[in-house]
Amino acid sequence: MPQVDLTVNGRAVSIVAAHEDVPLLNVLRNDLGLMGTRFGCGLEQCGCCMVLIDGAPVKSCNREVSTLAGKNVTTVEGLGTAARPHPLQQAFLDEQAGQCGYCLAGILISAKGLLEKNPSPTRKEIVLALDGNICRCGSHNRIMRAVEKAAAVMRGAR
């Protein structure tokens, strides 16, 4: 059984996987109890399983944990807390940018990846960054407003 050492939400972890091709998503949910990252399609099409790996948004449903030695993984739980939400999380609450919420973890992670690289994205850049995330409830306009609002807050604008 291979052992993989990585950092998840700022905490060093050692994963002993049953086999080499165990998906990161399974490890996050089943071994580490991080339930925010969701299983959607299992085909890297919907974005529900999005995490940041060394700051880049990556779909985790098929990403083999054995390829992540020494990497930094951030899940939605690593963004903020209920008492101190990340500006993205607060903006999504303020804009009521979710209905069922199933897609939101992946969307928040994709938006975080974008805002880390580009603190002043255009609407088109936000659309492109979120293109790999499917929201079946149709909250797209509120999601866009929330990302724009969070970007402004993170830049220090009112």
VENQUI-V704946 format. One record per helix or strand. SS is the DSSP state (2 for helix, 1 for strand). FROM is the first residue (numbers start at 1). LEN is the number of residues. If there is no record, write none. Layout:
ss/from/len
SS/FROM/LEN
SS/FROM/LEN
//
This chain:
ss/from/len
1/3/6
1/11/6
1/23/1
2/24/8
1/50/4
1/56/4
1/64/1
2/65/3
1/72/3
2/76/3
2/87/8
2/104/14
2/123/7
2/140/16
//
